[in-house]
Amino acid sequence: MTYAIIETGGKQLRVEAGRFYDIDLLSGSEGDRISINNVLLVQNDGDVHIGQPLVEGALIEGTIMKHLRGKKIIVYKMRPKKKTRKKRGHRQELTRLMIDSISLNGKVLASLEKSLVEKPESSVMEVTSETTETVT
């Protein structure tokens, strides 16, 4: 399994190809391709590349799926015995990013197409009713 740890928006995030992640707002519109160079670690089938602080030649490519807003957070400040109260709400602006590929030194380690091929098909159980009973 191939994954990478990237830094975006002041936060570190573990990403895999073929998955989407909600991160802090990025500039760009829906459908734009984004390249992320701030890669801290790349792991490919037991082969680990750790950066000091960044991995040289590592590149993460993704596509912006959509821009959205996060869950509302209520901020309530109160000073006891003073009748002072403040109530504010905050919703974080987010970007949903689909990770297309993880590459190192120009070689693609994992991509969206590879991850779709590698995943086994989910087994579907067929339910058949051999006998039907009616209660009268």
N, CA, C and O atoms as CSV, one atom per row, in Angstrom:
chain,resi,resn,atom,element,x,y,z
A,1,MET,N,N,0.847,-1.174,0.000
A,1,MET,CA,C,0.000,0.000,0.000
A,1,MET,C,C,0.894,1.239,0.000
A,1,MET,O,O,1.831,1.341,0.792
A,2,THR,N,N,0.600,2.157,-0.878
A,2,THR,CA,C,1.389,3.368,-1.012
A,2,THR,C,C,0.627,4.540,-0.414
A,2,THR,O,O,-0.552,4.746,-0.705
A,3,TYR,N,N,1.316,5.302,0.425
A,3,TYR,CA,C,0.716,6.510,0.976
A,3,TYR,C,C,1.797,7.558,1.163
A,3,TYR,O,O,2.991,7.269,1.086
A,4,ALA,N,N,1.352,8.782,1.411
A,4,ALA,CA,C,2.276,9.890,1.642
A,4,ALA,C,C,1.709,10.765,2.744
A,4,ALA,O,O,0.499,10.805,2.963
A,5,ILE,N,N,2.592,11.460,3.430
A,5,ILE,CA,C,2.180,12.444,4.422
A,5,ILE,C,C,2.540,13.806,3.859
A,5,ILE,O,O,3.702,14.083,3.562
A,6,ILE,N,N,1.517,14.661,3.715
A,6,ILE,CA,C,1.723,15.982,3.129
A,6,ILE,C,C,1.403,17.050,4.160
A,6,ILE,O,O,0.780,16.781,5.188
A,7,GLU,N,N,1.840,18.266,3.866
A,7,GLU,CA,C,1.527,19.409,4.709
A,7,GLU,C,C,0.766,20.416,3.864
A,7,GLU,O,O,1.261,20.875,2.836
A,8,THR,N,N,-0.439,20.756,4.302
A,8,THR,CA,C,-1.243,21.756,3.618
A,8,THR,C,C,-2.108,22.476,4.643
A,8,THR,O,O,-2.711,21.850,5.515
A,9,GLY,N,N,-2.161,23.781,4.528
A,9,GLY,CA,C,-2.970,24.567,5.456
A,9,GLY,C,C,-2.451,24.533,6.876
A,9,GLY,O,O,-3.229,24.714,7.813
A,10,GLY,N,N,-1.153,24.305,7.068
A,10,GLY,CA,C,-0.588,24.245,8.404
A,10,GLY,C,C,-0.860,22.935,9.121
A,10,GLY,O,O,-0.572,22.808,10.311
A,11,LYS,N,N,-1.409,21.960,8.413
A,11,LYS,CA,C,-1.725,20.662,9.012
A,11,LYS,C,C,-1.059,19.558,8.206
A,11,LYS,O,O,-0.786,19.725,7.018
A,12,GLN,N,N,-0.803,18.440,8.850
A,12,GLN,CA,C,-0.225,17.280,8.176
A,12,GLN,C,C,-1.327,16.251,7.957
A,12,GLN,O,O,-2.193,16.055,8.809
A,13,LEU,N,N,-1.279,15.597,6.796
A,13,LEU,CA,C,-2.351,14.706,6.407
A,13,LEU,C,C,-1.784,13.490,5.691
A,13,LEU,O,O,-0.908,13.619,4.836
A,14,ARG,N,N,-2.283,12.312,6.040
A,14,ARG,CA,C,-1.872,11.067,5.373
A,14,ARG,C,C,-2.813,10.843,4.198
A,14,ARG,O,O,-4.027,10.766,4.385
A,15,VAL,N,N,-2.263,10.737,2.980
A,15,VAL,CA,C,-3.093,10.614,1.784
A,15,VAL,C,C,-2.733,9.358,0.999
A,15,VAL,O,O,-1.592,8.896,1.028
A,16,GLU,N,N,-3.721,8.819,0.301
A,16,GLU,CA,C,-3.557,7.675,-0.590
A,16,GLU,C,C,-4.191,8.022,-1.928
A,16,GLU,O,O,-5.120,8.828,-1.987
A,17,ALA,N,N,-3.704,7.431,-2.981
A,17,ALA,CA,C,-4.266,7.668,-4.314
A,17,ALA,C,C,-5.647,7.031,-4.411
A,17,ALA,O,O,-5.872,5.929,-3.911
A,18,GLY,N,N,-6.567,7.739,-5.062
A,18,GLY,CA,C,-7.914,7.221,-5.245
A,18,GLY,C,C,-8.875,7.586,-4.140
A,18,GLY,O,O,-10.026,7.149,-4.165
A,19,ARG,N,N,-8.445,8.376,-3.165
A,19,ARG,CA,C,-9.313,8.801,-2.072
A,19,ARG,C,C,-9.451,10.315,-2.105
A,19,ARG,O,O,-8.614,11.011,-2.680
A,20,PHE,N,N,-10.514,10.822,-1.485
A,20,PHE,CA,C,-10.669,12.269,-1.399
A,20,PHE,C,C,-10.588,12.710,0.055
A,20,PHE,O,O,-10.912,11.958,0.975
A,21,TYR,N,N,-10.142,13.964,0.236
A,21,TYR,CA,C,-9.920,14.522,1.568
A,21,TYR,C,C,-10.469,15.938,1.609
A,21,TYR,O,O,-10.402,16.663,0.617
A,22,ASP,N,N,-11.015,16.334,2.761
A,22,ASP,CA,C,-11.471,17.698,2.974
A,22,ASP,C,C,-10.361,18.447,3.691
A,22,ASP,O,O,-10.017,18.129,4.830
A,23,ILE,N,N,-9.799,19.455,3.009
A,23,ILE,CA,C,-8.697,20.239,3.558
A,23,ILE,C,C,-9.093,21.703,3.549
A,23,ILE,O,O,-10.129,22.065,2.992
A,24,ASP,N,N,-8.271,22.554,4.167
A,24,ASP,CA,C,-8.549,23.981,4.175
A,24,ASP,C,C,-8.632,24.511,2.752
A,24,ASP,O,O,-8.059,23.935,1.826
A,25,LEU,N,N,-9.344,25.603,2.591
A,25,LEU,CA,C,-9.663,26.158,1.276
A,25,LEU,C,C,-8.416,26.400,0.435
A,25,LEU,O,O,-7.456,27.026,0.886
A,26,LEU,N,N,-8.446,25.890,-0.803
A,26,LEU,CA,C,-7.387,26.113,-1.779
A,26,LEU,C,C,-7.920,27.022,-2.874
A,26,LEU,O,O,-9.107,26.988,-3.198
A,27,SER,N,N,-7.034,27.837,-3.442
A,27,SER,CA,C,-7.456,28.671,-4.562
A,27,SER,C,C,-7.586,27.794,-5.797
A,27,SER,O,O,-6.798,26.869,-5.995
A,28,GLY,N,N,-8.557,28.079,-6.605
A,28,GLY,CA,C,-8.821,27.284,-7.800
A,28,GLY,C,C,-10.290,26.938,-7.860
A,28,GLY,O,O,-11.003,27.019,-6.859
A,29,SER,N,N,-10.736,26.554,-9.039
A,29,SER,CA,C,-12.143,26.206,-9.205
A,29,SER,C,C,-12.287,24.691,-9.338
A,29,SER,O,O,-11.299,23.960,-9.418
A,30,GLU,N,N,-13.525,24.246,-9.359
A,30,GLU,CA,C,-13.803,22.812,-9.444
A,30,GLU,C,C,-13.257,22.250,-10.747
A,30,GLU,O,O,-13.436,22.842,-11.811
A,31,GLY,N,N,-12.596,21.112,-10.660
A,31,GLY,CA,C,-12.021,20.470,-11.834
A,31,GLY,C,C,-10.568,20.825,-12.078
A,31,GLY,O,O,-9.919,20.190,-12.909
A,32,ASP,N,N,-10.029,21.832,-11.373
A,32,ASP,CA,C,-8.621,22.205,-11.544
A,32,ASP,C,C,-7.719,21.142,-10.934
A,32,ASP,O,O,-8.066,20.509,-9.936
A,33,ARG,N,N,-6.551,20.956,-11.552
A,33,ARG,CA,C,-5.562,20.012,-11.029
A,33,ARG,C,C,-4.572,20.776,-10.152
A,33,ARG,O,O,-4.132,21.871,-10.504
A,34,ILE,N,N,-4.231,20.190,-9.013
A,34,ILE,CA,C,-3.344,20.796,-8.027
A,34,ILE,C,C,-2.138,19.881,-7.838
A,34,ILE,O,O,-2.282,18.660,-7.783
A,35,SER,N,N,-0.940,20.479,-7.739
A,35,SER,CA,C,0.279,19.733,-7.421
A,35,SER,C,C,0.771,20.181,-6.055
A,35,SER,O,O,0.874,21.379,-5.792
A,36,ILE,N,N,1.072,19.230,-5.191
A,36,ILE,CA,C,1.538,19.524,-3.835
A,36,ILE,C,C,2.972,19.034,-3.714
A,36,ILE,O,O,3.256,17.852,-3.907
A,37,ASN,N,N,3.877,19.962,-3.390
A,37,ASN,CA,C,5.298,19.633,-3.248
A,37,ASN,C,C,5.706,19.412,-1.795
A,37,ASN,O,O,6.774,18.858,-1.536
A,38,ASN,N,N,4.875,19.834,-0.845
A,38,ASN,CA,C,5.210,19.712,0.571
A,38,ASN,C,C,4.930,18.288,1.050
A,38,ASN,O,O,3.941,18.031,1.736
A,39,VAL,N,N,5.813,17.378,0.679
A,39,VAL,CA,C,5.659,15.965,1.035
A,39,VAL,C,C,6.691,15.638,2.104
A,39,VAL,O,O,7.891,15.808,1.891
A,40,LEU,N,N,6.218,15.167,3.258
A,40,LEU,CA,C,7.101,14.883,4.385
A,40,LEU,C,C,7.576,13.432,4.399
A,40,LEU,O,O,8.674,13.140,4.873
A,41,LEU,N,N,6.748,12.521,3.877
A,41,LEU,CA,C,7.083,11.100,3.914
A,41,LEU,C,C,6.368,10.391,2.770
A,41,LEU,O,O,5.224,10.712,2.449
A,42,VAL,N,N,7.044,9.430,2.164
A,42,VAL,CA,C,6.433,8.586,1.136
A,42,VAL,C,C,6.734,7.139,1.491
A,42,VAL,O,O,7.887,6.783,1.739
A,43,GLN,N,N,5.693,6.296,1.517
A,43,GLN,CA,C,5.847,4.876,1.813
A,43,GLN,C,C,5.300,4.093,0.637
A,43,GLN,O,O,4.164,4.307,0.214
A,44,ASN,N,N,6.122,3.171,0.100
A,44,ASN,CA,C,5.716,2.362,-1.041
A,44,ASN,C,C,6.112,0.910,-0.788
A,44,ASN,O,O,7.272,0.543,-0.973
A,45,ASP,N,N,5.170,0.097,-0.374
A,45,ASP,CA,C,5.387,-1.338,-0.151
A,45,ASP,C,C,6.614,-1.624,0.712
A,45,ASP,O,O,7.471,-2.422,0.331
A,46,GLY,N,N,6.698,-0.983,1.860
A,46,GLY,CA,C,7.804,-1.218,2.785
A,46,GLY,C,C,8.999,-0.318,2.570
A,46,GLY,O,O,9.858,-0.244,3.448
A,47,ASP,N,N,9.096,0.367,1.451
A,47,ASP,CA,C,10.200,1.283,1.165
A,47,ASP,C,C,9.780,2.679,1.617
A,47,ASP,O,O,8.890,3.283,1.019
A,48,VAL,N,N,10.416,3.193,2.669
A,48,VAL,CA,C,10.019,4.461,3.270
A,48,VAL,C,C,11.054,5.532,2.948
A,48,VAL,O,O,12.253,5.325,3.136
A,49,HIS,N,N,10.582,6.679,2.462
A,49,HIS,CA,C,11.430,7.840,2.198
A,49,HIS,C,C,10.987,8.948,3.135
A,49,HIS,O,O,9.863,9.440,3.045
A,50,ILE,N,N,11.885,9.340,4.043
A,50,ILE,CA,C,11.582,10.376,5.022
A,50,ILE,C,C,12.350,11.626,4.644
A,50,ILE,O,O,13.552,11.568,4.387
A,51,GLY,N,N,11.659,12.760,4.609
A,51,GLY,CA,C,12.286,14.020,4.244
A,51,GLY,C,C,12.894,14.715,5.438
A,51,GLY,O,O,12.575,14.411,6.588
A,52,GLN,N,N,13.788,15.668,5.143
A,52,GLN,CA,C,14.416,16.446,6.209
A,52,GLN,C,C,14.361,17.922,5.862
A,52,GLN,O,O,15.427,18.442,5.534
A,53,PRO,N,N,13.293,18.649,5.889
A,53,PRO,CA,C,11.944,18.230,6.291
A,53,PRO,C,C,11.104,17.691,5.136
A,53,PRO,O,O,10.102,17.019,5.380
A,54,LEU,N,N,11.487,17.968,3.865
A,54,LEU,CA,C,10.678,17.529,2.728
A,54,LEU,C,C,11.412,16.470,1.918
A,54,LEU,O,O,12.642,16.453,1.879
A,55,VAL,N,N,10.662,15.590,1.274
A,55,VAL,CA,C,11.232,14.557,0.415
A,55,VAL,C,C,11.534,15.187,-0.941
A,55,VAL,O,O,10.651,15.768,-1.573
A,56,GLU,N,N,12.790,15.070,-1.385
A,56,GLU,CA,C,13.196,15.632,-2.672
A,56,GLU,C,C,12.583,14.825,-3.813
A,56,GLU,O,O,12.662,13.597,-3.821
A,57,GLY,N,N,11.978,15.510,-4.769
A,57,GLY,CA,C,11.427,14.853,-5.947
A,57,GLY,C,C,10.062,14.227,-5.755
A,57,GLY,O,O,9.547,13.599,-6.680
A,58,ALA,N,N,9.460,14.376,-4.590
A,58,ALA,CA,C,8.134,13.799,-4.350
A,58,ALA,C,C,7.066,14.799,-4.781
A,58,ALA,O,O,7.198,16.001,-4.550
A,59,LEU,N,N,6.019,14.296,-5.401
A,59,LEU,CA,C,4.955,15.153,-5.916
A,59,LEU,C,C,3.618,14.431,-5.769
A,59,LEU,O,O,3.489,13.257,-6.117
A,60,ILE,N,N,2.638,15.146,-5.254
A,60,ILE,CA,C,1.280,14.634,-5.115
A,60,ILE,C,C,0.400,15.455,-6.051
A,60,ILE,O,O,0.403,16.684,-5.992
A,61,GLU,N,N,-0.345,14.783,-6.903
A,61,GLU,CA,C,-1.249,15.474,-7.817
A,61,GLU,C,C,-2.682,15.118,-7.464
A,61,GLU,O,O,-3.003,13.968,-7.164
A,62,GLY,N,N,-3.542,16.142,-7.507
A,62,GLY,CA,C,-4.939,15.930,-7.179
A,62,GLY,C,C,-5.845,16.831,-7.987
A,62,GLY,O,O,-5.386,17.730,-8.692
A,63,THR,N,N,-7.138,16.578,-7.877
A,63,THR,CA,C,-8.153,17.350,-8.580
A,63,THR,C,C,-9.134,17.898,-7.561
A,63,THR,O,O,-9.571,17.184,-6.659
A,64,ILE,N,N,-9.483,19.186,-7.710
A,64,ILE,CA,C,-10.467,19.798,-6.824
A,64,ILE,C,C,-11.847,19.297,-7.226
A,64,ILE,O,O,-12.294,19.516,-8.352
A,65,MET,N,N,-12.517,18.623,-6.299
A,65,MET,CA,C,-13.857,18.110,-6.587
A,65,MET,C,C,-14.903,19.193,-6.361
A,65,MET,O,O,-15.760,19.425,-7.214
A,66,LYS,N,N,-14.831,19.863,-5.194
A,66,LYS,CA,C,-15.769,20.946,-4.907
A,66,LYS,C,C,-15.291,21.728,-3.695
A,66,LYS,O,O,-14.421,21.281,-2.947
A,67,HIS,N,N,-15.878,22.904,-3.519
A,67,HIS,CA,C,-15.644,23.727,-2.340
A,67,HIS,C,C,-16.890,23.617,-1.464
A,67,HIS,O,O,-18.015,23.642,-1.963
A,68,LEU,N,N,-16.679,23.497,-0.168
A,68,LEU,CA,C,-17.797,23.343,0.745
A,68,LEU,C,C,-17.489,24.027,2.061
A,68,LEU,O,O,-16.388,24.537,2.269
A,69,ARG,N,N,-18.468,24.031,2.944
A,69,ARG,CA,C,-18.292,24.616,4.266
A,69,ARG,C,C,-18.447,23.517,5.305
A,69,ARG,O,O,-19.279,22.621,5.168
A,70,GLY,N,N,-17.628,23.605,6.344
A,70,GLY,CA,C,-17.643,22.592,7.386
A,70,GLY,C,C,-18.816,22.752,8.333
A,70,GLY,O,O,-19.670,23.621,8.155
A,71,LYS,N,N,-18.840,21.906,9.330
A,71,LYS,CA,C,-19.889,21.920,10.336
A,71,LYS,C,C,-19.789,23.197,11.169
A,71,LYS,O,O,-18.690,23.690,11.421
A,72,LYS,N,N,-20.921,23.726,11.590
A,72,LYS,CA,C,-20.934,24.974,12.347
A,72,LYS,C,C,-20.451,24.738,13.777
A,72,LYS,O,O,-20.862,23.791,14.447
A,73,ILE,N,N,-19.573,25.626,14.217
A,73,ILE,CA,C,-19.039,25.577,15.576
A,73,ILE,C,C,-19.538,26.811,16.313
A,73,ILE,O,O,-19.422,27.925,15.802
A,74,ILE,N,N,-20.084,26.627,17.493
A,74,ILE,CA,C,-20.591,27.725,18.306
A,74,ILE,C,C,-19.513,28.140,19.303
A,74,ILE,O,O,-18.991,27.310,20.047
A,75,VAL,N,N,-19.185,29.435,19.309
A,75,VAL,CA,C,-18.221,29.991,20.260
A,75,VAL,C,C,-19.018,30.841,21.240
A,75,VAL,O,O,-19.641,31.827,20.845
A,76,TYR,N,N,-19.003,30.466,22.510
A,76,TYR,CA,C,-19.790,31.168,23.521
A,76,TYR,C,C,-18.859,31.654,24.620
A,76,TYR,O,O,-18.199,30.857,25.288
A,77,LYS,N,N,-18.812,32.973,24.800
A,77,LYS,CA,C,-17.976,33.560,25.845
A,77,LYS,C,C,-18.880,34.211,26.878
A,77,LYS,O,O,-19.848,34.893,26.542
A,78,MET,N,N,-18.544,33.986,28.137
A,78,MET,CA,C,-19.367,34.530,29.205
A,78,MET,C,C,-18.488,34.902,30.393
A,78,MET,O,O,-17.597,34.148,30.786
A,79,ARG,N,N,-18.754,36.070,30.954
A,79,ARG,CA,C,-18.077,36.457,32.194
A,79,ARG,C,C,-19.082,36.305,33.324
A,79,ARG,O,O,-20.121,36.966,33.322
A,80,PRO,N,N,-18.790,35.455,34.272
A,80,PRO,CA,C,-19.766,35.233,35.338
A,80,PRO,C,C,-19.986,36.492,36.186
A,80,PRO,O,O,-19.057,37.258,36.442
A,81,LYS,N,N,-21.222,36.681,36.608
A,81,LYS,CA,C,-21.651,37.762,37.492
A,81,LYS,C,C,-21.541,39.139,36.850
A,81,LYS,O,O,-21.649,40.140,37.559
A,82,LYS,N,N,-21.332,39.233,35.548
A,82,LYS,CA,C,-21.177,40.534,34.887
A,82,LYS,C,C,-22.235,40.780,33.814
A,82,LYS,O,O,-22.279,41.869,33.242
A,83,LYS,N,N,-23.081,39.805,33.529
A,83,LYS,CA,C,-24.095,39.901,32.484
A,83,LYS,C,C,-23.474,40.209,31.120
A,83,LYS,O,O,-24.055,40.928,30.307
A,84,THR,N,N,-22.294,39.656,30.887
A,84,THR,CA,C,-21.619,39.826,29.603
A,84,THR,C,C,-21.582,38.476,28.907
A,84,THR,O,O,-21.024,37.507,29.420
A,85,ARG,N,N,-22.190,38.434,27.728
A,85,ARG,CA,C,-22.235,37.187,26.971
A,85,ARG,C,C,-22.026,37.490,25.493
A,85,ARG,O,O,-22.536,38.483,24.972
A,86,LYS,N,N,-21.264,36.617,24.819
A,86,LYS,CA,C,-21.078,36.721,23.373
A,86,LYS,C,C,-21.276,35.338,22.776
A,86,LYS,O,O,-20.694,34.359,23.244
A,87,LYS,N,N,-22.093,35.266,21.752
A,87,LYS,CA,C,-22.318,33.999,21.073
A,87,LYS,C,C,-22.039,34.210,19.590
A,87,LYS,O,O,-22.665,35.047,18.940
A,88,ARG,N,N,-21.099,33.447,19.070
A,88,ARG,CA,C,-20.721,33.553,17.667
A,88,ARG,C,C,-20.662,32.158,17.060
A,88,ARG,O,O,-20.427,31.167,17.751
A,89,GLY,N,N,-20.878,32.110,15.772
A,89,GLY,CA,C,-20.768,30.852,15.045
A,89,GLY,C,C,-19.663,30.948,14.014
A,89,GLY,O,O,-19.335,32.036,13.540
A,90,HIS,N,N,-19.093,29.806,13.669
A,90,HIS,CA,C,-18.026,29.771,12.663
A,90,HIS,C,C,-18.181,28.520,11.817
A,90,HIS,O,O,-18.419,27.430,12.337
A,91,ARG,N,N,-18.043,28.690,10.490
A,91,ARG,CA,C,-18.017,27.555,9.561
A,91,ARG,C,C,-16.763,27.675,8.720
A,91,ARG,O,O,-16.552,28.682,8.044
A,92,GLN,N,N,-15.935,26.647,8.763
A,92,GLN,CA,C,-14.664,26.650,8.043
A,92,GLN,C,C,-14.899,26.383,6.560
A,92,GLN,O,O,-15.667,25.492,6.198
A,93,GLU,N,N,-14.233,27.161,5.702
A,93,GLU,CA,C,-14.290,26.934,4.260
A,93,GLU,C,C,-13.341,25.782,3.921
A,93,GLU,O,O,-12.169,25.817,4.295
A,94,LEU,N,N,-13.839,24.766,3.219
A,94,LEU,CA,C,-13.065,23.567,2.916
A,94,LEU,C,C,-13.035,23.305,1.414
A,94,LEU,O,O,-13.878,23.796,0.663
A,95,THR,N,N,-12.052,22.526,0.998
A,95,THR,CA,C,-11.943,22.060,-0.380
A,95,THR,C,C,-11.862,20.544,-0.356
A,95,THR,O,O,-11.063,19.971,0.385
A,96,ARG,N,N,-12.689,19.895,-1.165
A,96,ARG,CA,C,-12.632,18.437,-1.293
A,96,ARG,C,C,-11.667,18.118,-2.430
A,96,ARG,O,O,-11.901,18.480,-3.583
A,97,LEU,N,N,-10.567,17.426,-2.080
A,97,LEU,CA,C,-9.487,17.154,-3.023
A,97,LEU,C,C,-9.375,15.653,-3.262
A,97,LEU,O,O,-9.216,14.880,-2.318
A,98,MET,N,N,-9.458,15.241,-4.528
A,98,MET,CA,C,-9.266,13.840,-4.911
A,98,MET,C,C,-7.802,13.654,-5.279
A,98,MET,O,O,-7.287,14.360,-6.146
A,99,ILE,N,N,-7.125,12.707,-4.625
A,99,ILE,CA,C,-5.715,12.446,-4.898
A,99,ILE,C,C,-5.623,11.548,-6.129
A,99,ILE,O,O,-6.121,10.423,-6.131
A,100,ASP,N,N,-4.971,12.069,-7.182
A,100,ASP,CA,C,-4.854,11.329,-8.439
A,100,ASP,C,C,-3.613,10.451,-8.474
A,100,ASP,O,O,-3.682,9.298,-8.898
A,101,SER,N,N,-2.468,10.988,-8.028
A,101,SER,CA,C,-1.242,10.186,-8.121
A,101,SER,C,C,-0.232,10.613,-7.070
A,101,SER,O,O,-0.225,11.754,-6.608
A,102,ILE,N,N,0.621,9.659,-6.706
A,102,ILE,CA,C,1.764,9.889,-5.824
A,102,ILE,C,C,2.992,9.485,-6.621
A,102,ILE,O,O,3.103,8.341,-7.061
A,103,SER,N,N,3.922,10.427,-6.809
A,103,SER,CA,C,5.114,10.112,-7.602
A,103,SER,C,C,6.367,10.517,-6.838
A,103,SER,O,O,6.345,11.421,-6.003
A,104,LEU,N,N,7.458,9.824,-7.146
A,104,LEU,CA,C,8.747,10.079,-6.514
A,104,LEU,C,C,9.816,10.031,-7.597
A,104,LEU,O,O,9.985,9.015,-8.273
A,105,ASN,N,N,10.538,11.140,-7.757
A,105,ASN,CA,C,11.599,11.275,-8.765
A,105,ASN,C,C,11.099,10.952,-10.177
A,105,ASN,O,O,11.794,10.293,-10.950
A,106,GLY,N,N,9.899,11.414,-10.506
A,106,GLY,CA,C,9.346,11.221,-11.836
A,106,GLY,C,C,8.664,9.887,-12.056
A,106,GLY,O,O,8.020,9.696,-13.087
A,107,LYS,N,N,8.785,8.957,-11.118
A,107,LYS,CA,C,8.165,7.639,-11.253
A,107,LYS,C,C,6.854,7.626,-10.466
A,107,LYS,O,O,6.833,7.964,-9.283
A,108,VAL,N,N,5.773,7.240,-11.122
A,108,VAL,CA,C,4.467,7.199,-10.472
A,108,VAL,C,C,4.383,5.936,-9.616
A,108,VAL,O,O,4.429,4.820,-10.133
A,109,LEU,N,N,4.258,6.129,-8.296
A,109,LEU,CA,C,4.162,4.997,-7.377
A,109,LEU,C,C,2.732,4.495,-7.258
A,109,LEU,O,O,2.496,3.288,-7.200
A,110,ALA,N,N,1.781,5.417,-7.222
A,110,ALA,CA,C,0.372,5.053,-7.112
A,110,ALA,C,C,-0.438,6.089,-7.866
A,110,ALA,O,O,-0.147,7.284,-7.814
A,111,SER,N,N,-1.455,5.617,-8.565
A,111,SER,CA,C,-2.322,6.542,-9.282
A,111,SER,C,C,-3.764,6.107,-9.113
A,111,SER,O,O,-4.049,5.019,-8.614
A,112,LEU,N,N,-4.660,6.968,-9.534
A,112,LEU,CA,C,-6.087,6.692,-9.410
A,112,LEU,C,C,-6.463,5.449,-10.204
A,112,LEU,O,O,-7.261,4.638,-9.734
A,113,GLU,N,N,-5.905,5.286,-11.398
A,113,GLU,CA,C,-6.221,4.125,-12.222
A,113,GLU,C,C,-5.697,2.841,-11.586
A,113,GLU,O,O,-6.379,1.817,-11.600
A,114,LYS,N,N,-4.477,2.893,-11.025
A,114,LYS,CA,C,-3.916,1.703,-10.386
A,114,LYS,C,C,-4.728,1.296,-9.168
A,114,LYS,O,O,-4.951,0.108,-8.940
A,115,SER,N,N,-5.175,2.282,-8.376
A,115,SER,CA,C,-5.912,1.957,-7.159
A,115,SER,C,C,-7.273,1.358,-7.487
A,115,SER,O,O,-7.776,0.525,-6.733
A,116,LEU,N,N,-7.880,1.771,-8.603
A,116,LEU,CA,C,-9.160,1.179,-8.979
A,116,LEU,C,C,-8.992,-0.256,-9.452
A,116,LEU,O,O,-9.871,-1.089,-9.232
A,117,VAL,N,N,-7.870,-0.554,-10.100
A,117,VAL,CA,C,-7.621,-1.910,-10.589
A,117,VAL,C,C,-7.266,-2.842,-9.441
A,117,VAL,O,O,-7.690,-3.998,-9.433
A,118,GLU,N,N,-6.490,-2.356,-8.465
A,118,GLU,CA,C,-6.008,-3.207,-7.381
A,118,GLU,C,C,-7.095,-3.606,-6.406
A,118,GLU,O,O,-7.005,-4.673,-5.799
A,119,LYS,N,N,-8.131,-2.776,-6.233
A,119,LYS,CA,C,-9.160,-3.088,-5.255
A,119,LYS,C,C,-9.979,-4.286,-5.722
A,119,LYS,O,O,-10.455,-4.307,-6.857
A,120,PRO,N,N,-10.144,-5.281,-4.858
A,120,PRO,CA,C,-10.959,-6.429,-5.251
A,120,PRO,C,C,-12.430,-6.032,-5.308
A,120,PRO,O,O,-12.889,-5.154,-4.577
A,121,GLU,N,N,-13.146,-6.699,-6.189
A,121,GLU,CA,C,-14.565,-6.414,-6.298
A,121,GLU,C,C,-15.264,-6.897,-5.038
A,121,GLU,O,O,-14.944,-7.956,-4.498
A,122,SER,N,N,-16.214,-6.109,-4.585
A,122,SER,CA,C,-16.928,-6.494,-3.377
A,122,SER,C,C,-17.836,-7.674,-3.694
A,122,SER,O,O,-18.489,-7.726,-4.735
A,123,SER,N,N,-17.852,-8.599,-2.777
A,123,SER,CA,C,-18.684,-9.779,-2.990
A,123,SER,C,C,-20.132,-9.424,-2.672
A,123,SER,O,O,-20.435,-8.866,-1.617
A,124,VAL,N,N,-20.997,-9.752,-3.581
A,124,VAL,CA,C,-22.412,-9.466,-3.413
A,124,VAL,C,C,-23.124,-10.776,-3.128
A,124,VAL,O,O,-23.026,-11.737,-3.891
A,125,MET,N,N,-23.832,-10.795,-2.031
A,125,MET,CA,C,-24.573,-11.997,-1.674
A,125,MET,C,C,-25.939,-11.945,-2.338
A,125,MET,O,O,-26.647,-10.941,-2.256
A,126,GLU,N,N,-26.292,-13.023,-2.986
A,126,GLU,CA,C,-27.600,-13.096,-3.611
A,126,GLU,C,C,-28.568,-13.743,-2.638
A,126,GLU,O,O,-28.294,-14.797,-2.064
A,127,VAL,N,N,-29.683,-13.100,-2.471
A,127,VAL,CA,C,-30.707,-13.626,-1.581
A,127,VAL,C,C,-31.814,-14.193,-2.453
A,127,VAL,O,O,-32.441,-13.484,-3.240
A,128,THR,N,N,-32.030,-15.462,-2.295
A,128,THR,CA,C,-33.107,-16.112,-3.050
A,128,THR,C,C,-34.073,-16.727,-2.069
A,128,THR,O,O,-33.681,-17.351,-1.083
A,129,SER,N,N,-35.311,-16.542,-2.355
A,129,SER,CA,C,-36.320,-17.162,-1.488
A,129,SER,C,C,-36.803,-18.437,-2.159
A,129,SER,O,O,-37.489,-18.397,-3.181
A,130,GLU,N,N,-36.440,-19.553,-1.579
A,130,GLU,CA,C,-36.811,-20.840,-2.155
A,130,GLU,C,C,-38.240,-21.208,-1.784
A,130,GLU,O,O,-38.981,-21.776,-2.587
A,131,THR,N,N,-38.604,-20.880,-0.573
A,131,THR,CA,C,-39.965,-21.192,-0.151
A,131,THR,C,C,-40.588,-19.934,0.418
A,131,THR,O,O,-39.941,-19.165,1.130
A,132,THR,N,N,-41.816,-19.744,0.101
A,132,THR,CA,C,-42.545,-18.622,0.676
A,132,THR,C,C,-43.710,-19.183,1.460
A,132,THR,O,O,-44.476,-20.008,0.962
A,133,GLU,N,N,-43.829,-18.735,2.664
A,133,GLU,CA,C,-44.905,-19.213,3.520
A,133,GLU,C,C,-45.899,-18.086,3.716
A,133,GLU,O,O,-45.516,-16.936,3.930
A,134,THR,N,N,-47.140,-18.413,3.643
A,134,THR,CA,C,-48.180,-17.430,3.908
A,134,THR,C,C,-48.927,-17.850,5.153
A,134,THR,O,O,-49.292,-19.014,5.317
A,135,VAL,N,N,-49.141,-16.916,6.001
A,135,VAL,CA,C,-49.847,-17.184,7.245
A,135,VAL,C,C,-51.254,-16.632,7.096
A,135,VAL,O,O,-51.444,-15.459,6.775
A,136,THR,N,N,-52.257,-17.507,7.336
A,136,THR,CA,C,-53.651,-17.060,7.235
A,136,THR,C,C,-54.345,-17.132,8.556
A,136,THR,O,O,-55.525,-16.793,8.654
